[in-house]
Amino acid sequence: MKINTKIFTAAISLSVALFSAQNGNVQKHFLDLDGTSTNIKIQSTMYGIFFEDINFAADGGLYAELIKNRSFEFDEPLTGWKQPNTKTLSPNLDSGFLTIITDRSKTNKNYARITVWNDKNYVLENEGFRGIGLHQGEKYDLSFNLENVSGNISAINTSLIDENGTVISSVSTIIKGGGWQKYNAVFAPAKTVEKTKLQITFTGKGIVNMDMISLFPQDTWKGRKGGLRKDLVQKLYDLQPGFLRFPGGCIVEGRTLAERYQWKKTVGKTEDRENLINKWNNGFSHRLTPDYWQSFGLGFFEYFQLAEDLGAEPLPILSCGMACQFNTAELVKMEDLDPYVQDALDLIEFANGDAHTKWGKIRVEMGHPKPFNMKFIGVGNEQWGADYIERYKVFEKAIHAKYPDIKIISGSGPSPDGEFFDYGWKELKKLKAQIVDEHYYNSPEWFLKNAGRYDNYDRSGPKVFAGEYAAQSVGVVKPDNKNNWLTALSEAAFMTGLERNADVVTMTSYAPLFAHADGWQWTPDLIWFNNLKSYATPNYYVQKLFSNNKGTDLIKISENGKPLKGENNLYASAVRDNKKGETIIKIVNTNPLETLVEINPKNIKLNNDVTKIILTSPGLSDENNFQTETIKPIEETHSLKNGKISVGIPANSLIVLKIK
Ligand code: AHR
């Protein structure tokens, strides 16, 4: 396993130095836990989820559709499709051929016209998203729209075929009548296969038009037809997230303004949602993904519904009229900003309005009569400079004039410090912004050093949303970055600092969330998946331990009256959960040897039983993978000794102590 040796050595040498300073004795630390109320509430939104359609997170991932480019809408309309027996694109009497018919008045403007001259020979195939994964014993719904134009085509024969050409499952659909009709069939594969393809053949000769050729597992999250991949949503659910931020990320901004995310185009009938190139399609020259588009099958309605399923606050982020400043940095003129602002106002109406409102009615018609109770909105993603502040002001005025209770997230740019960051914060403070989004993709060392980052933040200024962060084992946007234990441990140490400052930091989320093992552009990521399985990284388990144990009220844990933020390589935070009647202590030990702590509780009555959850791994470069999650929490029980909590904290570990 490869790790960044520089960071690794720095972290280790720091620890070793400390250890030697202690003459080789196991360190013992005496901590004080003060149960007196700090009057600081841990917000329910403290630990949330950042979702962006990057790394095949939506199409090819969470959105369970298995056919890529199902309606021939990519700018290369045959992306994902093959006609193996059609030798040229020109008419071929030996088999048949396909042409794309375009109706520019429609949002789903393309369909395939298929001419079959020799039904023994003509074959059309779809490769799926790096293959089509099938689980034995599960059922898969195939559907397609077909218009019988001429000739005598009487059946469409569809098979799922593995990489050796073996048919895993097949089904025929009888074609009857004229006009566009929707046809359905069900596959029941007798074998589990990670990479199959869909093969379509025809019985009879003639011409048919086909569109929306779609394949979904029946076993989706909550069994919804055309829904979300169950194992992936389950992992999100298990995090017990306080919010779901969507749909990104830079994807909100787009490379150009025309390619920005426009939520109105993602609601209503799925097949009418206009496809759009994904910003990450050619985002990085080292990870080009020319077959990456957005079908918007997972659109804004589905995001709100997902947030509801997860018990999380929905947090949509919208374009503020600035295309990605790393790309074209295209700007909407101030006098043309109105439609962008209107999108934000209409979105609030879509989420919260009743059936008598224009946009509320659409939500009701889509099957959700109750409002989604949206409370937050983000204006822009990772914007910076005076252009942003100027635009933010217009949004803020309009949103709060109509919806004074909606909380607005503003941005401080892509870095956690520097000119843009300082300018953004200074201006946003003057404007009394409510919540400012900060992003940090940095080395594990940075995370360890910054556990005290928020200790001196202005308590009367805007709240902080640590909206995107992840320790990078090699460097930002480096393809060799790994979700190794060192990155997760450093994030855990940093997170004790977020929690200790819960009066300032009210929302946090790791980013990015998902990555397809064969289709990713950005690493590291919280959850990795392929066409069959997914696994949780050590970083995921860190998030889960904090989120599942966030408590309701902050209390103090200290050593010699000082917070633990890295001195002696120890980091700690403590909360009470007034609903569960629990005291919860999180301690991170980045020493390379076990450290003993004796915690003396004051002003708090504790039961005798201590649950100790340990997350650790012998090597800092260790990782989880599809075969095994070796790094995951294990639980032990202990008892108080003389009213004190005495526990060992293994080398390089996060422990969570829970006492009733
Ligand atoms: O998380 C990946 C990208 O990092 C996000 O799209 C963007 O906001 C940040 O630069």
Boltz pocket constraint, residues with backbone or C-beta under 6 A from the ligand:
constraints:
  - pocket:
      binder: B
      contacts: [[A, 52], [A, 54], [A, 248], [A, 249], [A, 250], [A, 251], [A, 381], [A, 382], [A, 414], [A, 439], [A, 468], [A, 511], [A, 512], [A, 522]]
      max_distance: 6.0
